[in-house]
């Protein structure tokens, strides 16, 4: 298991506590924590921990950025299976065992695990958690249909031998983030078997960003990397989602400025609301969420503005990992 981290002193204790409670014997896995030039003392705290009876290894990244940290960690891994986990995540107690069982059941080369953003209760946090839930459900649906386009390195597992084969085919080497999605596309290009692990025990949880600025920067970073996609399905999905939301805003503007009949905008909006609500309902049990239609309606009003703004921002602003 590879855990790259940079300035995660506040989240590392919860992560290690959760890993120490995994119902998989500690001699069956190792944790390689890769410090990407942290400045908050987290690496010093981690050096004093020994929760895994020898299976916790700590290394300092020589290169810069998350991609380099992951690559260096994977190079040090001894086992045939690699699992990546973000340092601000907390996995379910049965997480690792469920992943290992998934490889045996599906004979997969890559397993995409579900990631849930925990809401702190604020309006922004609730919106952000639902936004990410929608992204997860879109990625899950595409993978289950045989056209995987999205995954998260916060919960990803793959065969090391296939990773070594796929790395030379991975695009986006000049992009700070996107190590997970670009790797997925490389596996897909080589016709490897990629499965979404739809099981509650495979879930990992992380916190929302906590501020409007952090939320917008994160979404702009995600949107910006899409310009480096080479996968046709991923490009098509990104364009369709952007254009659908831009079209709604244009219809709204035409109605307000030109006197166009409201029913044109209203019908388009209601069709999108219904389609999105149907998709999200399919994942309520997996992600253990309560989601009312009234909340969905409110968030649906906000979503096009946020998506279009962050998509455009991601195209014109530079990105960085932490």
N, C-alpha and C positions, 0 to 999 in steps of 0.2 A: 504494500500500500504506500502510495506517494502522497505526502501532504506538503505542498509548497506554502510558505507563509512569509508575510512581510508585515511587521508591526501589528501582530495579532496577540499581544500579551493578554488582552482581556478575554479572548475567546479560547485560547489554548487549554485552560484548565477544564472547561466543560467538554471539549473535544476528547481530551485524554481520559477523562472519567467515563465517557460513553464508550470509548474503545476498550477500556479495561473491563467493561461489563458485557462485551460481546459473548454470545453463547457458542463461539467457535474456539476450540483449544488454541492457546497462545503459541504452541509450537507449529501450528499450521499457517501462521502468517507473521510477517514482519512489518513494522511501521518505519518508514524512512521520512523523517521530517527535514525538509530542505529550507534552510534559512536564506531568504533572498535579501540580504543586507538590511536586516531589521534595525531600528533605531530606538525601540521602546523597551528594551530589556527582556523581551519575550524569550530570546535565545538563551539568556542566562537562567531564567526560570526553568526552561525545558531541560537544560543540562543537569539539573538536580533531580530529575524524575526517573523512576525506574519501575514503571507500572506494568511492564510487559515481560518481566523475567528474562531480559536479554533481547527481546524482539524489537525494542525501540532503538533506532539508530538516528543520530543527528549529524547532518553535514551542512557545511556552509557553501552556498552556490558560488561558483567562480565567475559565471557570466552574470548578466543583468536581465531582470524580468522574469515573469512567470514561466514563459516557454522554456527558457534556459534552465530554470530550477527544475521543472518537470523532466526535461531531458537528462539532466545530471542525476536526478533521483532514480529514474528508470534504468539508467546505465549501471547503477549500483545494486539494483534488485537481483535477488538470487532465484526467485521462483519463476514459473512459466506464465503466471497470470498477474496482471498489473491492475490495481484498483487506484483511482485517483479520488481525492477528497479534499475539499477546501477547508482551511483552518477555522473558518467561522461557522462550520456546520456541526450538527449533532445527529448522529445516525441512530436508528432504531436498534434495540438490543439484538435482534436477529438479522441485522443488515448483512454482515459478511457471510453468514451461513446461507442466507437466501441468494446472494450473488453466486456463491460457489455451487449451490444446487441448480441455479439457473443455467450455468455453463453445461452441467451434465444433462439437464432436461432438454435444452434447446440446441446443444452442440454449436453454440454461437462463437463467432470470432470477437464480437463486441456486444456488450450489454449496456443499454442505456437505463439508468436508474432514475426514479422520480425525485424531484426536489421541491420542497414546500417552503415558502416564505412565511414565517410566523408574524402575525399582525400584533403590534403593540397596543392596539385599540384606538389610535388616532385615526382621523379621517384619511390622511395621506397614507399611513401605513396599511390601512384596509384596502385602499385603491391599489397600492403597489403590490400587495399580496395577491389580489385578484388578477391584476395585470400579468404577473408572473405565472399564476395558475393557468391563465389562458394560453400563455406561451408554451408551457409544459404540455398542455392538452393538445395543442396543435402539433407539437413535435411527436407526441405519443401516437396520435392518429396517423400521421404520415409514416412513421416507422411500422405500425401494424398493417398498413396498406402496402408495405413493401417499397416505400419511397422515403427513407429516412433523410431528413434535412437539418435537424437540430438536435443537440444534446448539450449537457452541462458537465464540465469537468469536475463539478462538485459531487457527482455521483456517476462514475463511468468505470467500466471494467473491460479489459481486452487482453488477448494473448500477446505476450511479449514478442514472440517470433513474428507474428503478423505485424505488430507495431514496427519492428525493424524493417520489414518489407515495405510498409506503407509510408514511412517517414520521407523517403526520397520523392514520393508522389504528392506530398502535402503542399498546398499553396499557402499564401498568406504569411510567408516567412518575414515579411517586412511590417507586419501588423503586430502591435504590442499584445493584444488579446486574441481570442479565437482559437487557441490551441486545440480546444475540444471539437469545435465544429469543423475546422479544417482537417483534423485527423479523421473524423467521421466521413468526410467527403473522400479522403484518400482510401479508406477501407472500402467505401462504396465503389470507387473507381476500379478497385481490384476485384470486385464482385465477391467480397467477403460477407459472411452472414451476420447481420446486425439485427438485434431484437430489443424491444422495449420490455423491461421487466415490470409487469403490472401486478405488483404484490405489495400490500401495506407494509410488510416487514422490510421491504427494499427501500423504503423512504428515508431521506435525510432532511433535516430542517435547518433553516438558516434565518437570520433576522432581516427585516427590511432595512433600508439604508438609513432611515431616521431623519432625513432632511430633504427639502425640495431640491436643493443643489446637488446632493449626492445622488438622488434618484435620477435627475436629468442627465448628469454626467455618465451614470451607468448605462442608461438607455441610449445615449448618443454614442458611447463606445461600442455597444452592441450593433447599432445601426450602421456605424461607420465601417465596420469590418465587412459588411455585405458587398462593398465595392470590389473586394478581392476574391469573392466567390467564383469558382469555376464550374460548380455543379449546377446543371441546368434546372433541376427541380427546385433547388434552394433559391436561385435567382428568380425563377418564375413566382415562387411563393412570396418572396420579399416584394416584388413589383406589384403583385395582385393585392397584397395587404395594404401597401402604401397607396395605390391608386384607388382602392375602394374607400379608404378613409378620406383621401383628398377629394374624391368625387362628392362625398357627403358634404364636405365643407364648401365646395363650389356651389352645390345645389342650394345650400343655406344662404350663401352670399347672393346668388341670383334671385332667390325669393325675397330677400330683404331689400335688394337694390333695384330690381327690375319689375317687381310685381308679378313674377312667375307664380302660377298656382301652387299653394302650399302642399297640395296632395302629392306632387312629384317628389318633393323632399321627404314628406311624411311617409310615403310608401317605401322609399329606399331605406329610410332610417328603421322602420319597423321590420323590414325583411332582414336587415343586418342584426338587429336586436334579437330576433327570434332564432336566427342561425347560431349566433354566439351563445345564447342561453342554452340551446340544445346541446352544443359541444361541451359546455362547462358542466352541465348536469351529469354527463357521462363519467366525470371524474370525482364526484362528490365523495363517494365511499373511499376511493384510493387516497385522496388527500384529506379526508376527514374534515370537511368544511360545511358550514351552513351558509346558504346563499339564497336570499329572497329575490323575487323578481323585481321588487321595487328598488332594491340596492343595485341590481343589474341595470335597470333603466337609468338610474342616476349616473352610474359609472360609464354607461354607453354614451351619454351626452358628453362627458369629459374626454373620453378615450381618443376620438379623432384629432382633437386639438393637440393632445400630448404626443401622439404617435407622429403626426406630421412635423411638429416642431422639433422633436428629438431626431427624427430621420434626417431632416435638413441640417440640423446642427452637427450630426455625426459625419456629414459629408464635408463640412467646411472647418471643423475644429480638430486640432490634434488630440490624440488619445495617449493614455498612459495607464499602467497597472499600479494603483495605489501611489 
